[in-house]
Amino acid sequence: LNLRRNKLSSLVGLGAAPFLQRLFLSSNKLATQGAISQLATASNLIELALDGNPVANEQGYRQAVVEVCPSLRQLDMRRLNDEERKLSAAQSKKESE
């Protein structure tokens, strides 16, 4: 699903698409990691593009996205590596303590 350059500031409703595999949201107005949390129920999501959004400039952005969408293989056209997954798991564990 290509929703690039649509001035979106929220993803409400997109998580309700459980069979969604690829979602392109580059160059919108997504500003917080909370906005990304709407994708937590998109359990088949394997490719996501959020580059060009303010949220992509936040510290720990990639790890936060992996935590919300563990099925991802690519984020912002870059393959996710094992190190990023480990950092995300460690951050999640730290937050739950």
MODELLER restraints for C-alpha pairs under 7 A, 6 or more apart:
rsr = mdl.restraints
at = mdl.atoms
rsr.add(forms.Gaussian(group=physical.xy_distance, feature=features.Distance(at['CA:1:A'], at['CA:22:A']), mean=6.10, stdev=0.5))
rsr.add(forms.Gaussian(group=physical.xy_distance, feature=features.Distance(at['CA:1:A'], at['CA:23:A']), mean=4.93, stdev=0.5))
rsr.add(forms.Gaussian(group=physical.xy_distance, feature=features.Distance(at['CA:1:A'], at['CA:24:A']), mean=6.20, stdev=0.5))
rsr.add(forms.Gaussian(group=physical.xy_distance, feature=features.Distance(at['CA:2:A'], at['CA:23:A']), mean=6.13, stdev=0.5))
rsr.add(forms.Gaussian(group=physical.xy_distance, feature=features.Distance(at['CA:2:A'], at['CA:24:A']), mean=4.81, stdev=0.5))
rsr.add(forms.Gaussian(group=physical.xy_distance, feature=features.Distance(at['CA:2:A'], at['CA:25:A']), mean=6.75, stdev=0.5))
rsr.add(forms.Gaussian(group=physical.xy_distance, feature=features.Distance(at['CA:3:A'], at['CA:24:A']), mean=5.73, stdev=0.5))
rsr.add(forms.Gaussian(group=physical.xy_distance, feature=features.Distance(at['CA:3:A'], at['CA:25:A']), mean=5.14, stdev=0.5))
rsr.add(forms.Gaussian(group=physical.xy_distance, feature=features.Distance(at['CA:4:A'], at['CA:24:A']), mean=5.96, stdev=0.5))
rsr.add(forms.Gaussian(group=physical.xy_distance, feature=features.Distance(at['CA:4:A'], at['CA:25:A']), mean=4.69, stdev=0.5))
rsr.add(forms.Gaussian(group=physical.xy_distance, feature=features.Distance(at['CA:4:A'], at['CA:26:A']), mean=4.87, stdev=0.5))
rsr.add(forms.Gaussian(group=physical.xy_distance, feature=features.Distance(at['CA:4:A'], at['CA:27:A']), mean=5.93, stdev=0.5))
rsr.add(forms.Gaussian(group=physical.xy_distance, feature=features.Distance(at['CA:4:A'], at['CA:28:A']), mean=6.58, stdev=0.5))
rsr.add(forms.Gaussian(group=physical.xy_distance, feature=features.Distance(at['CA:5:A'], at['CA:26:A']), mean=6.49, stdev=0.5))
rsr.add(forms.Gaussian(group=physical.xy_distance, feature=features.Distance(at['CA:5:A'], at['CA:27:A']), mean=4.96, stdev=0.5))
rsr.add(forms.Gaussian(group=physical.xy_distance, feature=features.Distance(at['CA:5:A'], at['CA:28:A']), mean=5.24, stdev=0.5))
rsr.add(forms.Gaussian(group=physical.xy_distance, feature=features.Distance(at['CA:6:A'], at['CA:28:A']), mean=5.84, stdev=0.5))
rsr.add(forms.Gaussian(group=physical.xy_distance, feature=features.Distance(at['CA:7:A'], at['CA:28:A']), mean=4.54, stdev=0.5))
rsr.add(forms.Gaussian(group=physical.xy_distance, feature=features.Distance(at['CA:7:A'], at['CA:29:A']), mean=5.39, stdev=0.5))
rsr.add(forms.Gaussian(group=physical.xy_distance, feature=features.Distance(at['CA:8:A'], at['CA:28:A']), mean=5.17, stdev=0.5))
rsr.add(forms.Gaussian(group=physical.xy_distance, feature=features.Distance(at['CA:8:A'], at['CA:29:A']), mean=5.34, stdev=0.5))
rsr.add(forms.Gaussian(group=physical.xy_distance, feature=features.Distance(at['CA:8:A'], at['CA:30:A']), mean=6.46, stdev=0.5))
rsr.add(forms.Gaussian(group=physical.xy_distance, feature=features.Distance(at['CA:9:A'], at['CA:28:A']), mean=6.85, stdev=0.5))
rsr.add(forms.Gaussian(group=physical.xy_distance, feature=features.Distance(at['CA:9:A'], at['CA:29:A']), mean=4.68, stdev=0.5))
rsr.add(forms.Gaussian(group=physical.xy_distance, feature=features.Distance(at['CA:9:A'], at['CA:30:A']), mean=4.56, stdev=0.5))
rsr.add(forms.Gaussian(group=physical.xy_distance, feature=features.Distance(at['CA:9:A'], at['CA:31:A']), mean=6.96, stdev=0.5))
rsr.add(forms.Gaussian(group=physical.xy_distance, feature=features.Distance(at['CA:10:A'], at['CA:30:A']), mean=6.41, stdev=0.5))
rsr.add(forms.Gaussian(group=physical.xy_distance, feature=features.Distance(at['CA:10:A'], at['CA:35:A']), mean=5.68, stdev=0.5))
rsr.add(forms.Gaussian(group=physical.xy_distance, feature=features.Distance(at['CA:11:A'], at['CA:35:A']), mean=6.09, stdev=0.5))
rsr.add(forms.Gaussian(group=physical.xy_distance, feature=features.Distance(at['CA:11:A'], at['CA:38:A']), mean=5.93, stdev=0.5))
rsr.add(forms.Gaussian(group=physical.xy_distance, feature=features.Distance(at['CA:12:A'], at['CA:38:A']), mean=5.98, stdev=0.5))
rsr.add(forms.Gaussian(group=physical.xy_distance, feature=features.Distance(at['CA:14:A'], at['CA:39:A']), mean=6.55, stdev=0.5))
rsr.add(forms.Gaussian(group=physical.xy_distance, feature=features.Distance(at['CA:15:A'], at['CA:38:A']), mean=5.52, stdev=0.5))
rsr.add(forms.Gaussian(group=physical.xy_distance, feature=features.Distance(at['CA:15:A'], at['CA:39:A']), mean=4.45, stdev=0.5))
rsr.add(forms.Gaussian(group=physical.xy_distance, feature=features.Distance(at['CA:15:A'], at['CA:40:A']), mean=6.44, stdev=0.5))
rsr.add(forms.Gaussian(group=physical.xy_distance, feature=features.Distance(at['CA:15:A'], at['CA:41:A']), mean=5.10, stdev=0.5))
rsr.add(forms.Gaussian(group=physical.xy_distance, feature=features.Distance(at['CA:15:A'], at['CA:42:A']), mean=4.92, stdev=0.5))
rsr.add(forms.Gaussian(group=physical.xy_distance, feature=features.Distance(at['CA:16:A'], at['CA:41:A']), mean=6.73, stdev=0.5))
rsr.add(forms.Gaussian(group=physical.xy_distance, feature=features.Distance(at['CA:16:A'], at['CA:42:A']), mean=6.83, stdev=0.5))
rsr.add(forms.Gaussian(group=physical.xy_distance, feature=features.Distance(at['CA:17:A'], at['CA:42:A']), mean=6.13, stdev=0.5))
rsr.add(forms.Gaussian(group=physical.xy_distance, feature=features.Distance(at['CA:18:A'], at['CA:41:A']), mean=6.59, stdev=0.5))
rsr.add(forms.Gaussian(group=physical.xy_distance, feature=features.Distance(at['CA:18:A'], at['CA:42:A']), mean=4.72, stdev=0.5))
rsr.add(forms.Gaussian(group=physical.xy_distance, feature=features.Distance(at['CA:18:A'], at['CA:43:A']), mean=5.96, stdev=0.5))
rsr.add(forms.Gaussian(group=physical.xy_distance, feature=features.Distance(at['CA:18:A'], at['CA:44:A']), mean=6.40, stdev=0.5))
rsr.add(forms.Gaussian(group=physical.xy_distance, feature=features.Distance(at['CA:19:A'], at['CA:44:A']), mean=5.69, stdev=0.5))
rsr.add(forms.Gaussian(group=physical.xy_distance, feature=features.Distance(at['CA:20:A'], at['CA:42:A']), mean=6.51, stdev=0.5))
rsr.add(forms.Gaussian(group=physical.xy_distance, feature=features.Distance(at['CA:20:A'], at['CA:44:A']), mean=6.07, stdev=0.5))
rsr.add(forms.Gaussian(group=physical.xy_distance, feature=features.Distance(at['CA:20:A'], at['CA:45:A']), mean=5.71, stdev=0.5))
rsr.add(forms.Gaussian(group=physical.xy_distance, feature=features.Distance(at['CA:21:A'], at['CA:44:A']), mean=5.39, stdev=0.5))
rsr.add(forms.Gaussian(group=physical.xy_distance, feature=features.Distance(at['CA:21:A'], at['CA:45:A']), mean=4.07, stdev=0.5))
rsr.add(forms.Gaussian(group=physical.xy_distance, feature=features.Distance(at['CA:21:A'], at['CA:46:A']), mean=5.31, stdev=0.5))
rsr.add(forms.Gaussian(group=physical.xy_distance, feature=features.Distance(at['CA:21:A'], at['CA:47:A']), mean=6.43, stdev=0.5))
rsr.add(forms.Gaussian(group=physical.xy_distance, feature=features.Distance(at['CA:22:A'], at['CA:45:A']), mean=5.98, stdev=0.5))
rsr.add(forms.Gaussian(group=physical.xy_distance, feature=features.Distance(at['CA:22:A'], at['CA:46:A']), mean=6.14, stdev=0.5))
rsr.add(forms.Gaussian(group=physical.xy_distance, feature=features.Distance(at['CA:22:A'], at['CA:47:A']), mean=4.72, stdev=0.5))
rsr.add(forms.Gaussian(group=physical.xy_distance, feature=features.Distance(at['CA:22:A'], at['CA:48:A']), mean=5.98, stdev=0.5))
rsr.add(forms.Gaussian(group=physical.xy_distance, feature=features.Distance(at['CA:23:A'], at['CA:47:A']), mean=6.32, stdev=0.5))
rsr.add(forms.Gaussian(group=physical.xy_distance, feature=features.Distance(at['CA:23:A'], at['CA:48:A']), mean=4.98, stdev=0.5))
rsr.add(forms.Gaussian(group=physical.xy_distance, feature=features.Distance(at['CA:23:A'], at['CA:49:A']), mean=6.54, stdev=0.5))
rsr.add(forms.Gaussian(group=physical.xy_distance, feature=features.Distance(at['CA:24:A'], at['CA:48:A']), mean=5.74, stdev=0.5))
rsr.add(forms.Gaussian(group=physical.xy_distance, feature=features.Distance(at['CA:24:A'], at['CA:49:A']), mean=4.73, stdev=0.5))
rsr.add(forms.Gaussian(group=physical.xy_distance, feature=features.Distance(at['CA:24:A'], at['CA:50:A']), mean=6.89, stdev=0.5))
rsr.add(forms.Gaussian(group=physical.xy_distance, feature=features.Distance(at['CA:25:A'], at['CA:49:A']), mean=5.49, stdev=0.5))
rsr.add(forms.Gaussian(group=physical.xy_distance, feature=features.Distance(at['CA:25:A'], at['CA:50:A']), mean=5.15, stdev=0.5))
rsr.add(forms.Gaussian(group=physical.xy_distance, feature=features.Distance(at['CA:26:A'], at['CA:49:A']), mean=5.60, stdev=0.5))
rsr.add(forms.Gaussian(group=physical.xy_distance, feature=features.Distance(at['CA:26:A'], at['CA:50:A']), mean=4.62, stdev=0.5))
rsr.add(forms.Gaussian(group=physical.xy_distance, feature=features.Distance(at['CA:26:A'], at['CA:51:A']), mean=4.93, stdev=0.5))
rsr.add(forms.Gaussian(group=physical.xy_distance, feature=features.Distance(at['CA:26:A'], at['CA:52:A']), mean=5.36, stdev=0.5))
rsr.add(forms.Gaussian(group=physical.xy_distance, feature=features.Distance(at['CA:26:A'], at['CA:53:A']), mean=6.45, stdev=0.5))
rsr.add(forms.Gaussian(group=physical.xy_distance, feature=features.Distance(at['CA:27:A'], at['CA:51:A']), mean=6.42, stdev=0.5))
rsr.add(forms.Gaussian(group=physical.xy_distance, feature=features.Distance(at['CA:27:A'], at['CA:52:A']), mean=4.19, stdev=0.5))
rsr.add(forms.Gaussian(group=physical.xy_distance, feature=features.Distance(at['CA:27:A'], at['CA:53:A']), mean=5.29, stdev=0.5))
rsr.add(forms.Gaussian(group=physical.xy_distance, feature=features.Distance(at['CA:28:A'], at['CA:52:A']), mean=6.77, stdev=0.5))
rsr.add(forms.Gaussian(group=physical.xy_distance, feature=features.Distance(at['CA:28:A'], at['CA:53:A']), mean=5.40, stdev=0.5))
rsr.add(forms.Gaussian(group=physical.xy_distance, feature=features.Distance(at['CA:29:A'], at['CA:53:A']), mean=5.46, stdev=0.5))
rsr.add(forms.Gaussian(group=physical.xy_distance, feature=features.Distance(at['CA:29:A'], at['CA:54:A']), mean=6.54, stdev=0.5))
rsr.add(forms.Gaussian(group=physical.xy_distance, feature=features.Distance(at['CA:30:A'], at['CA:53:A']), mean=5.39, stdev=0.5))
rsr.add(forms.Gaussian(group=physical.xy_distance, feature=features.Distance(at['CA:30:A'], at['CA:54:A']), mean=6.08, stdev=0.5))
rsr.add(forms.Gaussian(group=physical.xy_distance, feature=features.Distance(at['CA:30:A'], at['CA:55:A']), mean=5.95, stdev=0.5))
rsr.add(forms.Gaussian(group=physical.xy_distance, feature=features.Distance(at['CA:31:A'], at['CA:53:A']), mean=6.57, stdev=0.5))
rsr.add(forms.Gaussian(group=physical.xy_distance, feature=features.Distance(at['CA:31:A'], at['CA:54:A']), mean=4.77, stdev=0.5))
rsr.add(forms.Gaussian(group=physical.xy_distance, feature=features.Distance(at['CA:31:A'], at['CA:55:A']), mean=4.53, stdev=0.5))
rsr.add(forms.Gaussian(group=physical.xy_distance, feature=features.Distance(at['CA:32:A'], at['CA:55:A']), mean=5.23, stdev=0.5))
rsr.add(forms.Gaussian(group=physical.xy_distance, feature=features.Distance(at['CA:33:A'], at['CA:55:A']), mean=6.37, stdev=0.5))
rsr.add(forms.Gaussian(group=physical.xy_distance, feature=features.Distance(at['CA:37:A'], at['CA:68:A']), mean=5.96, stdev=0.5))
rsr.add(forms.Gaussian(group=physical.xy_distance, feature=features.Distance(at['CA:39:A'], at['CA:68:A']), mean=6.95, stdev=0.5))
rsr.add(forms.Gaussian(group=physical.xy_distance, feature=features.Distance(at['CA:39:A'], at['CA:69:A']), mean=6.87, stdev=0.5))
rsr.add(forms.Gaussian(group=physical.xy_distance, feature=features.Distance(at['CA:40:A'], at['CA:68:A']), mean=5.13, stdev=0.5))
rsr.add(forms.Gaussian(group=physical.xy_distance, feature=features.Distance(at['CA:40:A'], at['CA:69:A']), mean=5.76, stdev=0.5))
rsr.add(forms.Gaussian(group=physical.xy_distance, feature=features.Distance(at['CA:43:A'], at['CA:71:A']), mean=6.53, stdev=0.5))
rsr.add(forms.Gaussian(group=physical.xy_distance, feature=features.Distance(at['CA:44:A'], at['CA:71:A']), mean=6.38, stdev=0.5))
rsr.add(forms.Gaussian(group=physical.xy_distance, feature=features.Distance(at['CA:45:A'], at['CA:71:A']), mean=6.05, stdev=0.5))
rsr.add(forms.Gaussian(group=physical.xy_distance, feature=features.Distance(at['CA:45:A'], at['CA:72:A']), mean=5.85, stdev=0.5))
rsr.add(forms.Gaussian(group=physical.xy_distance, feature=features.Distance(at['CA:46:A'], at['CA:71:A']), mean=5.66, stdev=0.5))
rsr.add(forms.Gaussian(group=physical.xy_distance, feature=features.Distance(at['CA:46:A'], at['CA:72:A']), mean=3.98, stdev=0.5))
rsr.add(forms.Gaussian(group=physical.xy_distance, feature=features.Distance(at['CA:46:A'], at['CA:73:A']), mean=5.06, stdev=0.5))
rsr.add(forms.Gaussian(group=physical.xy_distance, feature=features.Distance(at['CA:46:A'], at['CA:74:A']), mean=6.45, stdev=0.5))
rsr.add(forms.Gaussian(group=physical.xy_distance, feature=features.Distance(at['CA:47:A'], at['CA:72:A']), mean=5.72, stdev=0.5))
rsr.add(forms.Gaussian(group=physical.xy_distance, feature=features.Distance(at['CA:47:A'], at['CA:73:A']), mean=5.98, stdev=0.5))
rsr.add(forms.Gaussian(group=physical.xy_distance, feature=features.Distance(at['CA:47:A'], at['CA:74:A']), mean=4.79, stdev=0.5))
rsr.add(forms.Gaussian(group=physical.xy_distance, feature=features.Distance(at['CA:47:A'], at['CA:75:A']), mean=6.04, stdev=0.5))
rsr.add(forms.Gaussian(group=physical.xy_distance, feature=features.Distance(at['CA:48:A'], at['CA:74:A']), mean=6.35, stdev=0.5))
rsr.add(forms.Gaussian(group=physical.xy_distance, feature=features.Distance(at['CA:48:A'], at['CA:75:A']), mean=5.03, stdev=0.5))
rsr.add(forms.Gaussian(group=physical.xy_distance, feature=features.Distance(at['CA:48:A'], at['CA:76:A']), mean=6.22, stdev=0.5))
rsr.add(forms.Gaussian(group=physical.xy_distance, feature=features.Distance(at['CA:49:A'], at['CA:75:A']), mean=5.61, stdev=0.5))
rsr.add(forms.Gaussian(group=physical.xy_distance, feature=features.Distance(at['CA:49:A'], at['CA:76:A']), mean=4.20, stdev=0.5))
rsr.add(forms.Gaussian(group=physical.xy_distance, feature=features.Distance(at['CA:49:A'], at['CA:77:A']), mean=6.59, stdev=0.5))
rsr.add(forms.Gaussian(group=physical.xy_distance, feature=features.Distance(at['CA:50:A'], at['CA:56:A']), mean=6.50, stdev=0.5))
rsr.add(forms.Gaussian(group=physical.xy_distance, feature=features.Distance(at['CA:50:A'], at['CA:76:A']), mean=5.95, stdev=0.5))
rsr.add(forms.Gaussian(group=physical.xy_distance, feature=features.Distance(at['CA:51:A'], at['CA:76:A']), mean=5.74, stdev=0.5))
rsr.add(forms.Gaussian(group=physical.xy_distance, feature=features.Distance(at['CA:63:A'], at['CA:84:A']), mean=6.11, stdev=0.5))
rsr.add(forms.Gaussian(group=physical.xy_distance, feature=features.Distance(at['CA:63:A'], at['CA:87:A']), mean=6.47, stdev=0.5))
rsr.add(forms.Gaussian(group=physical.xy_distance, feature=features.Distance(at['CA:63:A'], at['CA:88:A']), mean=4.60, stdev=0.5))
rsr.add(forms.Gaussian(group=physical.xy_distance, feature=features.Distance(at['CA:64:A'], at['CA:88:A']), mean=6.58, stdev=0.5))
rsr.add(forms.Gaussian(group=physical.xy_distance, feature=features.Distance(at['CA:66:A'], at['CA:72:A']), mean=6.78, stdev=0.5))
rsr.add(forms.Gaussian(group=physical.xy_distance, feature=features.Distance(at['CA:66:A'], at['CA:85:A']), mean=6.74, stdev=0.5))
rsr.add(forms.Gaussian(group=physical.xy_distance, feature=features.Distance(at['CA:66:A'], at['CA:88:A']), mean=6.39, stdev=0.5))
rsr.add(forms.Gaussian(group=physical.xy_distance, feature=features.Distance(at['CA:67:A'], at['CA:88:A']), mean=5.70, stdev=0.5))
rsr.add(forms.Gaussian(group=physical.xy_distance, feature=features.Distance(at['CA:73:A'], at['CA:79:A']), mean=5.87, stdev=0.5))
rsr.add(forms.Gaussian(group=physical.xy_distance, feature=features.Distance(at['CA:73:A'], at['CA:80:A']), mean=5.57, stdev=0.5))
rsr.add(forms.Gaussian(group=physical.xy_distance, feature=features.Distance(at['CA:74:A'], at['CA:80:A']), mean=5.43, stdev=0.5))
